[in-house]
Amino acid sequence: MSPRPEIAHYDPFSGPPRFNSAARVGVRPGTELIHPIAVTGARPFRYTVAGLPTGISVDEAGVLRGTAPTVAGTHCIDVEVANEKGTVKRVVELVVGDTLALTPPMGWNSWNIHATAVNSQVIIATARAIVETGMRDLGYRYVNIDDYWHATSRAPDGRPRANPDTFPDGIEAVADEVHSLGLSLGLYSDAADRTCAGCYGSYGYERIDAETYAAWGVDLLKYDYCYAPAARSAAVSRYRAMADALAGTDRSIVFSVCEWGIRKPWEWARDAGGNMWRTTPDIFDNFGWTPLGVRFIARRNLRLADHAGPGAWNDPDMLLVGNRGDGRATGVLRTPNQLPGLLAGRRIWSFTGLNDVQVHTHVSLWAMMAAPLLASHDLNASSDFDLALLRNPEILAIDQDPLGAQGRLVGADPKGGLSTVGGIDAGSSVRRRTGRSVGLWQVVKPLADGGFAVSVTNLLRTKRNVTVDLDELAACPHTPEPVAGAYDVVDAWTMESMGDRSIIRASLPGHGTRVWVRRPR
Ligand code: GLA
């Protein structure tokens, strides 16, 4: 048994009000806005909102709703939220323009847990769980239907249609329900004739599909690349065709590029209209260094920090929290379905899942990398530990920081391949001899307020002691210019304040991670 990491069990329904994430939201001119302000604390809340543009109002659940102005520009909305314990104020920036996903999309996706067994009840039950668990109030917003929502064929007029058995009232009815809860709906297609699971794809139908998705109320499209040509130029033009079609609709639809990092999408997907792009093959429920494992995926994604920013995110795939080796897609590796006869869909390997320390490291690294945070387990069966991992406001604030900088390796393991600039002492002679800290990843993420977050991950199986020097990190090339005056250091996972200090000593279990945030006072 791995030791269970010490983390706060934050209750989103008690205490004074607290704003979470999404302080900047992008919306296309003249399109529908459904955006939860995302406040936790004891209910009821009293909202006082000023500076709303005409056409937008706030409902009793704190969701901004309406139609965005038709002219591009930024609207600063002053929001004050009070409950019996206190009052908080914040400016929410509504950025009307062409850029969506100004912070990494957060939500849930059906694939890893349900795979081809997705249906409307699962989606609606998940949306309700996001509200009931307070995840909506922490910034989780998108409920994404992945592959296999389709009927066996298109309608006679070429329009897409949903499987009448699994989505009997169609996608629109599901979207209506999801929207009524203040959430947004994601859908899935593929830039070829067929999707990965063998349903019809969108190639040649981009316009009719985008228009139909918009009419159904879809808010995000994940666009896969199975059965499509290998050349990068083909991928660019196929993604561009769908991005243009989506931009031509009357909805704000976030565009998620999924070609598994094969054609270096970080170099072109932003220009092709993507808001996020997968950087690696599919994640499976293990911590390994193979292309299917958390460590491999994190290592590759960590090297891509230069390419991420508001509206355009590296996507190291979904979160494995709560899967425990049982996810239909993440628990078992099979041969591809497209192989002939007996070779198709054969079990190659079963994964037993991440242990508590490894899953905690996984969430920590995804937040430090400003990754989209898409849970992918049964949200109605979350354990207390799963919820603690997914509902930590300090960790989510790191991921959702409006500066949108992806964390970088600093003073890292040579396997990370990046700079050796200091800040960490692994308590051994290794660093003194080599200038590097073997088996440790130290990641630094600059924050919009002039502070930064730092994480240290122990890649080895054995426990180790580390010393982190925050002043030294503040001198690194990518850290914000130090602000004169005092700082507050917070242990992000325990949410405990550590005062103003520059040296932190910690003990890391094998595969464990600690995360701290230093903000100007
Ligand atoms: C690909 C994607 C997965 C999932 C499946 C669906 O493998 O990478 O995330 O969408 O297709 O078939």
Residues whose N, C-alpha, C, O or C-beta is under 5 A from the ligand:
A	BS01	GLA	W111 D146 D147 C196 A197 D282
